């Protein structure tokens, strides 16, 4: 990976339907990648010791985009919104945007 600046988003979520969430990820990943985005980290977590989320997380991930404008375009993309409506809303109980930041990639 180059040292070009990236915009990254750290998200925690509570997934209740793993199959539905897998379908969401399968549908949204090609859209994400077509915009130069990817998952830098993707984790299943077993215990949230402290947090402000309404439900304990069981997933934590860091999404990386070329810049903030691209991340905004991704989340507003009609194809993404359709995948989200079809698969995400029934699979994910809650989520929290923990942080977003721009920096030079490691």
N, CA, C and O of each residue as an XYZ file, in Angstrom:
424
protein
N       0.842     -1.178      0.000
C       0.000      0.000      0.000
C       0.883      1.235      0.000
O       1.939      1.257      0.631
N       0.443      2.253     -0.707
C       1.218      3.492     -0.782
C       0.978      4.344      0.460
O       0.120      4.043      1.290
N       1.749      5.399      0.561
C       1.590      6.332      1.676
C       0.626      7.459      1.344
O       0.623      8.484      2.027
N      -0.182      7.295      0.323
C      -1.163      8.310     -0.036
C      -2.160      8.481      1.112
O      -2.498      7.508      1.787
N      -2.630      9.708      1.338
C      -3.637      9.924      2.387
C      -4.893      9.088      2.122
O      -5.296      8.892      0.976
N      -5.493      8.609      3.193
C      -6.734      7.826      3.124
C      -7.706      8.405      4.141
O      -7.301      9.010      5.134
N      -9.002      8.209      3.877
C     -10.031      8.560      4.846
C     -10.556      7.241      5.397
O     -10.946      6.361      4.629
N     -10.569      7.096      6.723
C     -10.961      5.825      7.313
C     -12.066      6.016      8.342
O     -12.172      7.050      9.002
N     -12.885      4.972      8.449
C     -14.055      4.996      9.317
C     -14.030      3.746     10.191
O     -13.952      2.629      9.679
N     -14.095      3.931     11.498
C     -14.121      2.832     12.458
C     -15.559      2.660     12.935
O     -16.157      3.596     13.467
N     -16.111      1.466     12.744
C     -17.515      1.196     13.054
C     -17.617     -0.058     13.909
O     -16.959     -1.063     13.640
N     -18.447      0.012     14.937
C     -18.799     -1.152     15.734
C     -20.255     -1.468     15.490
O     -21.065     -0.558     15.318
N     -20.603     -2.744     15.471
C     -22.014     -3.087     15.256
C     -22.398     -4.379     15.946
O     -21.560     -5.197     16.326
N     -23.693     -4.521     16.089
C     -24.280     -5.740     16.645
C     -24.997     -6.451     15.512
O     -26.061     -6.014     15.073
N     -24.414     -7.550     15.035
C     -25.003     -8.354     13.974
C     -25.802     -9.478     14.621
O     -25.267    -10.250     15.417
N     -27.082     -9.570     14.279
C     -27.931    -10.632     14.809
C     -28.165    -11.759     13.803
O     -28.490    -12.879     14.197
N     -28.003    -11.476     12.511
C     -28.229    -12.467     11.453
C     -26.969    -12.551     10.602
O     -26.792    -11.760      9.675
N     -26.097    -13.501     10.910
C     -24.814    -13.633     10.209
C     -25.008    -13.923      8.717
O     -24.252    -13.406      7.894
N     -26.002    -14.735      8.354
C     -26.237    -15.038      6.939
C     -26.690    -13.795      6.184
O     -26.210    -13.524      5.083
N     -27.602    -13.050      6.764
C     -28.061    -11.811      6.134
C     -26.940    -10.804      6.014
O     -26.837    -10.103      5.008
N     -26.092    -10.726      7.037
C     -24.969     -9.803      6.997
C     -23.964    -10.230      5.930
O     -23.388     -9.379      5.253
N     -23.748    -11.531      5.773
C     -22.840    -12.026      4.729
C     -23.375    -11.654      3.343
O     -22.593    -11.326      2.451
N     -24.683    -11.701      3.155
C     -25.278    -11.299      1.879
C     -25.093     -9.801      1.653
O     -24.815     -9.371      0.534
N     -25.244     -9.013      2.706
C     -24.997     -7.578      2.618
C     -23.557     -7.314      2.184
O     -23.314     -6.528      1.267
N     -22.607     -7.970      2.842
C     -21.193     -7.750      2.514
C     -20.888     -8.189      1.090
O     -20.123     -7.526      0.389
N     -21.478     -9.304      0.653
C     -21.251     -9.768     -0.723
C     -21.791     -8.769     -1.737
O     -21.208     -8.602     -2.809
N     -22.887     -8.107     -1.419
C     -23.479     -7.140     -2.333
C     -22.790     -5.791     -2.323
O     -22.700     -5.133     -3.359
N     -22.303     -5.372     -1.166
C     -21.722     -4.026     -1.082
C     -20.239     -3.974     -1.390
O     -19.737     -2.926     -1.795
N     -19.525     -5.073     -1.209
C     -18.080     -5.060     -1.405
C     -17.665     -4.673     -2.828
O     -16.737     -3.878     -2.978
N     -18.309     -5.199     -3.878
C     -17.911     -4.757     -5.221
C     -18.122     -3.250     -5.437
O     -17.341     -2.619     -6.150
N     -19.144     -2.680     -4.844
C     -19.387     -1.237     -4.955
C     -18.274     -0.489     -4.225
O     -17.719      0.476     -4.751
N     -17.955     -0.936     -3.020
C     -16.880     -0.338     -2.230
C     -15.562     -0.372     -2.998
O     -14.871      0.642     -3.098
N     -15.221     -1.524     -3.533
C     -13.951     -1.679     -4.234
C     -13.914     -0.872     -5.524
O     -12.852     -0.383     -5.912
N     -15.061     -0.722     -6.201
C     -15.096      0.059     -7.443
C     -14.780      1.534     -7.188
O     -14.402      2.260     -8.108
N     -14.937      1.974     -5.934
C     -14.659      3.357     -5.565
C     -13.293      3.506     -4.891
O     -12.962      4.574     -4.376
N     -12.507      2.435     -4.898
C     -11.180      2.492     -4.296
C     -11.184      2.252     -2.804
O     -10.193      2.533     -2.130
N     -12.290      1.734     -2.269
C     -12.395      1.456     -0.840
C     -12.136     -0.007     -0.529
O     -12.167     -0.859     -1.417
N     -11.885     -0.283      0.726
C     -11.681     -1.651      1.176
C     -11.780     -1.693      2.705
O     -11.780     -0.659      3.372
N     -11.864     -2.902      3.233
C     -11.831     -3.102      4.678
C     -10.380     -3.309      5.088
O      -9.758     -4.299      4.702
N      -9.840     -2.380      5.867
C      -8.467     -2.533      6.366
C      -8.440     -3.574      7.491
O      -7.532     -4.404      7.548
N      -9.434     -3.528      8.383
C      -9.592     -4.507      9.455
C     -11.047     -4.918      9.530
O     -11.940     -4.114      9.265
N     -11.286     -6.170      9.893
C     -12.636     -6.693     10.076
C     -12.541     -7.760     11.159
O     -11.854     -8.767     10.987
N     -13.237     -7.536     12.283
C     -13.081     -8.427     13.431
C     -14.433     -8.843     14.010
O     -15.390     -8.070     14.014
N     -14.485    -10.053     14.488
C     -15.568    -10.462     15.382
C     -15.019    -10.230     16.784
O     -13.883    -10.600     17.077
N     -15.818     -9.622     17.646
C     -15.378     -9.367     19.012
C     -16.330    -10.062     19.974
O     -17.516    -10.217     19.683
N     -15.810    -10.474     21.106
C     -16.624    -11.249     22.033
C     -17.079    -10.464     23.252
O     -18.037    -10.858     23.917
N     -16.407     -9.362     23.554
C     -16.767     -8.648     24.773
C     -16.440     -7.165     24.628
O     -15.316     -6.799     24.284
N     -17.413     -6.331     24.887
C     -17.212     -4.884     24.908
C     -17.161     -4.478     26.376
O     -18.164     -4.568     27.084
N     -16.005     -4.034     26.827
C     -15.830     -3.701     28.241
C     -16.384     -2.330     28.593
O     -16.865     -2.121     29.706
N     -16.319     -1.399     27.657
C     -16.831     -0.062     27.905
C     -17.227      0.537     26.567
O     -16.530      0.354     25.569
N     -18.333      1.246     26.544
C     -18.749      1.880     25.301
C     -20.055      2.618     25.462
O     -20.761      2.456     26.458
N     -20.367      3.426     24.475
C     -21.583      4.222     24.496
C     -22.651      3.662     23.567
O     -23.695      4.289     23.387
N     -22.416      2.511     22.982
C     -23.363      1.909     22.040
C     -24.566      1.328     22.778
O     -24.448      0.895     23.924
N     -25.716      1.321     22.119
C     -26.918      0.776     22.766
C     -26.851     -0.736     23.004
O     -27.466     -1.243     23.942
N     -26.109     -1.452     22.163
C     -25.951     -2.904     22.288
C     -24.458     -3.221     22.230
O     -23.715     -2.522     21.542
N     -24.006     -4.249     22.930
C     -22.596     -4.623     22.830
C     -22.257     -5.017     21.388
O     -23.036     -5.707     20.731
N     -21.101     -4.580     20.902
C     -20.678     -4.934     19.547
C     -20.301     -6.398     19.488
O     -19.822     -6.970     20.467
N     -20.521     -7.000     18.334
C     -19.903     -8.291     18.055
C     -19.101     -8.241     16.759
O     -18.509     -9.240     16.352
N     -19.083     -7.077     16.112
C     -18.245     -6.828     14.928
C     -17.601     -5.452     15.055
O     -18.212     -4.515     15.569
N     -16.398     -5.344     14.597
C     -15.671     -4.079     14.585
C     -14.852     -4.061     13.304
O     -14.159     -5.031     12.995
N     -14.928     -2.964     12.558
C     -14.152     -2.900     11.337
C     -13.736     -1.486     11.011
O     -14.321     -0.506     11.474
N     -12.690     -1.418     10.188
C     -12.157     -0.157      9.711
C     -12.248     -0.160      8.194
O     -11.613     -0.971      7.521
N     -13.051      0.765      7.666
C     -13.197      0.914      6.217
C     -12.265      2.026      5.764
O     -12.139      3.049      6.436
N     -11.612      1.825      4.625
C     -10.661      2.791      4.092
C     -11.116      3.269      2.721
O     -11.503      2.467      1.871
N     -11.067      4.591      2.512
C     -11.473      5.218      1.253
C     -10.366      6.140      0.775
O      -9.546      6.583      1.580
N     -10.324      6.441     -0.525
C      -9.317      7.379     -1.023
C      -9.412      8.759     -0.368
O      -8.392      9.422     -0.177
N     -10.624      9.197     -0.024
C     -10.825     10.503      0.608
C     -12.243     10.553      1.188
O     -13.047      9.648      0.963
N     -12.535     11.608      1.927
C     -13.842     11.722      2.572
C     -14.970     11.833      1.551
O     -16.042     11.261      1.748
N     -14.738     12.562      0.465
C     -15.773     12.713     -0.563
C     -16.171     11.349     -1.137
O     -17.349     11.108     -1.405
N     -15.199     10.464     -1.325
C     -15.506      9.126     -1.838
C     -16.323      8.333     -0.825
O     -17.240      7.608     -1.212
N     -16.014      8.454      0.455
C     -16.801      7.734      1.463
C     -18.248      8.229      1.450
O     -19.178      7.432      1.571
N     -18.436      9.520      1.305
C     -19.795     10.076      1.248
C     -20.516      9.605     -0.009
O     -21.706      9.295      0.046
N     -19.815      9.547     -1.145
C     -20.413      9.054     -2.385
C     -20.807      7.588     -2.239
O     -21.871      7.179     -2.704
N     -19.956      6.804     -1.598
C     -20.253      5.385     -1.405
C     -21.547      5.205     -0.621
O     -22.437      4.474     -1.057
N     -21.662      5.864      0.532
C     -22.838      5.666      1.380
C     -24.120      6.250      0.780
O     -25.215      5.921      1.236
N     -23.999      7.113     -0.239
C     -25.167      7.682     -0.922
C     -25.465      6.979     -2.246
O     -26.467      7.281     -2.893
N     -24.615      6.056     -2.648
C     -24.766      5.374     -3.937
C     -26.072      4.575     -3.980
O     -26.359      3.819     -3.052
N     -26.867      4.732     -5.048
C     -28.151      4.006     -5.133
C     -27.994      2.489     -5.054
O     -28.824      1.817     -4.443
N     -26.947      1.944     -5.662
C     -26.720      0.501     -5.573
C     -26.430      0.068     -4.149
O     -26.947     -0.948     -3.684
N     -25.600      0.842     -3.455
C     -25.311      0.534     -2.056
C     -26.586      0.622     -1.216
O     -26.853     -0.251     -0.390
N     -27.363      1.671     -1.429
C     -28.585      1.853     -0.634
C     -29.564      0.701     -0.845
O     -30.262      0.305      0.089
N     -29.621      0.164     -2.051
C     -30.501     -0.978     -2.311
C     -30.017     -2.219     -1.573
O     -30.813     -2.933     -0.963
N     -28.721     -2.475     -1.627
C     -28.153     -3.625     -0.901
C     -28.397     -3.458      0.593
O     -28.766     -4.413      1.277
N     -28.196     -2.272      1.087
C     -28.398     -1.997      2.511
C     -29.845     -2.269      2.925
O     -30.099     -2.930      3.932
N     -30.773     -1.761      2.150
C     -32.193     -1.957      2.478
C     -32.568     -3.434      2.435
O     -33.328     -3.911      3.277
N     -32.037     -4.150      1.462
C     -32.390     -5.559      1.287
C     -31.779     -6.463      2.350
O     -32.436     -7.396      2.812
N     -30.528     -6.204      2.747
C     -29.820     -7.155      3.613
C     -29.384     -6.610      4.972
O     -29.468     -7.323      5.972
N     -28.928     -5.379      5.027
C     -28.347     -4.843      6.255
C     -29.395     -4.635      7.337
O     -29.208     -5.061      8.477
N     -30.499     -3.981      6.984
C     -31.469     -3.553      7.993
C     -32.045     -4.711      8.806
O     -32.358     -4.533      9.983
N     -32.191     -5.884      8.209
C     -32.698     -7.031      8.948
C     -31.629     -7.820      9.675
O     -31.939     -8.625     10.553
N     -30.374     -7.598      9.318
C     -29.286     -8.399      9.876
C     -28.574     -7.721     11.036
O     -28.004     -8.391     11.897
N     -28.606     -6.393     11.062
C     -27.843     -5.631     12.045
C     -28.799     -4.947     13.017
O     -29.659     -4.167     12.608
N     -28.642     -5.242     14.297
C     -29.501     -4.634     15.323
C     -29.141     -3.174     15.558
O     -30.017     -2.316     15.662
N     -27.837     -2.903     15.643
C     -27.395     -1.531     15.890
C     -25.958     -1.380     15.428
O     -25.233     -2.358     15.244
N     -25.567     -0.123     15.244
C     -24.186      0.163     14.881
C     -23.828      1.546     15.397
O     -24.698      2.370     15.679
N     -22.536      1.777     15.512
C     -22.055      3.075     15.982
C     -20.818      3.465     15.193
O     -19.885      2.677     15.034
N     -20.831      4.683     14.707
C     -19.641      5.262     14.101
C     -18.752      5.693     15.257
O     -19.090      6.626     15.985
N     -17.637      5.033     15.429
C     -16.740      5.313     16.544
C     -15.815      6.479     16.201
O     -15.593      7.367     17.024
N     -15.281      6.468     14.985
C     -14.361      7.536     14.583
C     -14.231      7.555     13.074
O     -14.425      6.545     12.397
N     -13.897      8.733     12.564
C     -13.465      8.839     11.174
C     -12.331      9.843     11.122
O     -12.330     10.842     11.841
N     -11.374      9.565     10.268
C     -10.185     10.389     10.229
C      -9.491     10.211      8.890
O      -9.686      9.208      8.203
N      -8.686     11.188      8.530
C      -7.874     11.120      7.323
C      -6.410     11.143      7.746
O      -6.028     11.873      8.661
N      -5.594     10.332      7.068
C      -4.179     10.249      7.413
C      -3.421      9.566      6.283
O      -4.031      8.992      5.381
N      -2.120      9.625      6.328
C      -1.294      8.880      5.397
C      -1.299      7.417      5.828
O      -1.095      7.109      7.002
N      -1.530      6.532      4.887
C      -1.583      5.099      5.204
C      -0.213      4.617      5.675
O       0.810      5.162      5.260
N      -0.184      3.602      6.535
C       1.088      3.062      7.028
C       1.874      2.392      5.913
O       2.969      1.882      6.149
